[in-house]
Amino acid sequence: MVRTSRDEHSLLPALRSAIRQIDPDIVPVGGATMIERINDSQSAYMHRSLAWLVGGFAGLALLLGVVGLYGVIAYSVSQRSREIGIRMALGAQTRAVYRLILKEAGWLVIVGIAIGLAASIAAATLMRDLLFGVRSWDVATLASVAAILGTAALLASFIPARRAASVNPVDALRAE
């Protein structure tokens, strides 16, 4: 092992030649920097694998949440199709119907994000002693996660809102 302040990769050929000059019977094989050895270690592989696994589960949870919210809003729109038809027959604009449905979804999203933020702060506070050298939570991470969740949820609510805005008032009033 050699400690240096120079570029490690430029030093490896010089080290090989110095070792051959000292003892020509020693054949240096597989010279690597400490960073490369650490990154190629089994421990680093396990950490990367676990990070990918947790990230995959997080993506799956986001997808399930979006599909669930879509289902709730779509069901609400289907149950309220007569009301929406009456509103449109009385002159409600398409924009007002979009706003009605997205406002309902927005309240669900805001309440869900508020409960989630409170629960994550509480969990981070409880886990503070388990984390060494890492802050238990920070505002930037919580805000970015809340923004991603809010955006995904409102995009999921847009499809039922579009369907509600395209309800034909005559068909909605005729049904039931």
C-alpha positions in Angstrom: 0.0 0.0 0.0 1.2 3.4 -0.9 -0.2 6.8 0.3 0.2 9.7 -2.1 -1.1 13.2 -2.8 -0.7 12.8 -6.5 -3.1 11.2 -9.0 -3.3 7.5 -8.1 -3.6 6.2 -11.7 -0.5 8.0 -12.8 1.5 6.5 -9.9 0.6 2.8 -10.6 3.1 2.3 -13.5 5.9 3.9 -11.5 5.2 1.6 -8.6 5.2 -1.5 -10.8 8.6 -0.5 -12.2 10.0 0.3 -8.7 8.9 -3.2 -7.5 10.5 -4.9 -10.5 13.8 -3.0 -9.8 13.8 -4.1 -6.1 13.0 -7.8 -6.9 12.6 -8.9 -10.5 10.9 -12.2 -9.3 7.9 -10.3 -8.0 5.2 -9.7 -10.6 2.8 -6.9 -9.5 -0.7 -7.9 -10.6 -4.0 -6.1 -10.2 -2.9 -2.7 -9.0 -5.9 -0.7 -7.9 -6.6 2.4 -6.0 -8.2 2.3 -2.6 -11.3 3.9 -3.9 -11.6 1.2 -6.5 -11.1 -1.5 -4.0 -13.7 0.0 -1.7 -16.2 0.5 -4.5 -15.7 -3.1 -5.7 -16.0 -4.6 -2.2 -18.8 -7.0 -1.2 -20.0 -4.5 1.4 -20.4 -1.7 -1.2 -22.2 -4.1 -3.5 -24.6 -5.0 -0.7 -25.3 -1.3 0.1 -25.9 -0.5 -3.6 -28.2 -3.6 -4.0 -30.2 -2.6 -0.9 -30.5 1.0 -2.2 -31.8 -0.2 -5.5 -34.2 -2.6 -3.8 -35.5 0.2 -1.5 -35.8 2.5 -4.5 -37.7 -0.1 -6.4 -40.1 -0.6 -3.6 -40.5 3.2 -3.2 -41.3 3.5 -7.0 -43.9 0.6 -6.6 -45.4 2.4 -3.6 -45.7 5.6 -5.6 -47.4 3.7 -8.5 -49.8 2.0 -6.1 -50.7 5.3 -4.4 -51.3 7.0 -7.8 -53.5 4.1 -9.0 -55.4 4.1 -5.7 -56.0 7.8 -5.9 -57.1 7.5 -9.5 -59.5 4.8 -8.5 -61.0 6.9 -5.7 -61.4 10.0 -7.8 -62.8 8.0 -10.8 -65.3 6.3 -8.5 -66.3 9.7 -7.1 -66.8 11.1 -10.6 -68.9 8.1 -11.6 -71.1 8.5 -8.6 -71.5 12.2 -9.2 -72.1 12.1 -12.9 -75.7 13.2 -12.5 -74.6 16.2 -10.4 -72.0 17.1 -12.9 -74.5 16.7 -15.8 -76.9 19.1 -13.9 -74.1 21.6 -13.4 -73.2 21.5 -17.1 -76.8 21.7 -18.1 -77.2 24.9 -16.0 -74.2 26.4 -17.7 -71.1 25.3 -15.8 -68.0 25.7 -17.9 -65.6 22.9 -18.5 -63.0 24.7 -16.6 -65.3 24.9 -13.5 -65.8 21.1 -13.7 -62.0 20.5 -13.9 -61.6 22.8 -10.9 -64.3 21.0 -8.9 -62.7 17.6 -9.4 -59.1 18.7 -9.0 -60.0 20.6 -5.8 -61.5 17.5 -4.3 -58.4 15.5 -5.2 -56.2 18.4 -4.0 -57.7 18.2 -0.6 -57.1 14.5 -0.4 -53.5 15.0 -1.5 -52.9 17.8 1.0 -54.3 15.8 3.9 -52.3 12.7 2.9 -49.1 14.7 2.5 -49.6 16.4 5.9 -50.2 13.1 7.7 -47.2 11.6 5.9 -45.0 14.5 6.8 -46.0 14.3 10.4 -45.5 10.5 10.5 -42.1 10.8 8.8 -40.9 13.5 11.2 -42.1 11.4 14.2 -40.3 8.3 12.8 -37.1 10.2 12.1 -37.2 11.6 15.6 -37.5 8.1 17.0 -34.7 6.8 14.8 -32.3 9.7 15.5 -30.1 7.6 17.8 -29.8 4.8 15.2 -28.3 7.1 12.6 -24.6 7.9 13.0 -23.2 10.9 11.1 -26.5 11.5 9.2 -29.2 14.0 10.0 -32.5 12.3 10.8 -34.5 14.5 8.4 -34.1 17.7 6.5 -36.5 20.1 5.0 -35.2 19.9 1.4 -35.8 16.1 1.2 -39.2 16.3 2.8 -40.3 19.2 0.5 -39.0 17.4 -2.6 -40.8 14.2 -1.7 -44.0 16.1 -1.0 -43.7 17.9 -4.3 -43.2 14.7 -6.2 -46.1 13.0 -4.5 -48.4 16.0 -5.0 -47.5 16.3 -8.7 -48.0 12.6 -9.3 -51.4 12.6 -7.4 -52.7 15.6 -9.3 -51.7 14.1 -12.6 -53.5 10.9 -11.6 -56.6 13.0 -10.8 -56.5 14.8 -14.2 -57.9 11.8 -16.1 -61.1 11.5 -14.0 -61.4 15.3 -14.2 -61.2 15.2 -17.9 -63.8 12.5 -18.1 -66.1 14.5 -15.8 -65.7 17.6 -17.9 -66.7 15.7 -21.0 -69.9 14.4 -19.5 -72.9 15.0 -21.9 -75.6 16.7 -19.7 -78.4 14.9 -21.6 -76.9 11.5 -21.1 -76.2 12.2 -17.4 -79.7 13.4 -16.8 -81.2 10.5 -18.7 -79.3 7.9 -16.7 -80.6 6.5 -13.4 
